[in-house]
């Protein structure tokens, strides 16, 4: 099976995976990790703020599981970042 790569406008590889869904999970996960780090929060602290488990937060950040728009917005809010924030 051929892989999928997501490349930004400057040509930098953002993610690669066996599927589009997997590549998107990777990009979103890295962005959620960057947001948490920008807020200087641990996974446990973020999990408490968004009402999820630390395991869930970690799995999203690693791109293991998908998350919805509501979770992304909750993370940004919990991190004190605007909804249009980009890493």
C-alpha positions, 0 to 999 in steps of 0.5 A: 500500500502506498503512503500519504504525505502532508506537506506544508506550503514551504515544502516541509513534511508535516506527516506521513502515514499509510492513510490520509486519516493517519497523517491528519491524526499525526498533524493534529496530535503534534499541534495539540502537543505544541499547544499544551507545551506553549501553555506549560501544562502537563498531560495530567493538568490538561486532561483535568482542564478538558475533562478527559483522561491523561491516556486520551490526551497522550493518545491524541498527541501521538496521533493514535486516535482521532479527536473532534473539533470540540476537543481541539477547541477545548484544548486551545481554550484550556491552554489560553490560546485563541481558536485560530492559533497555529504552532 
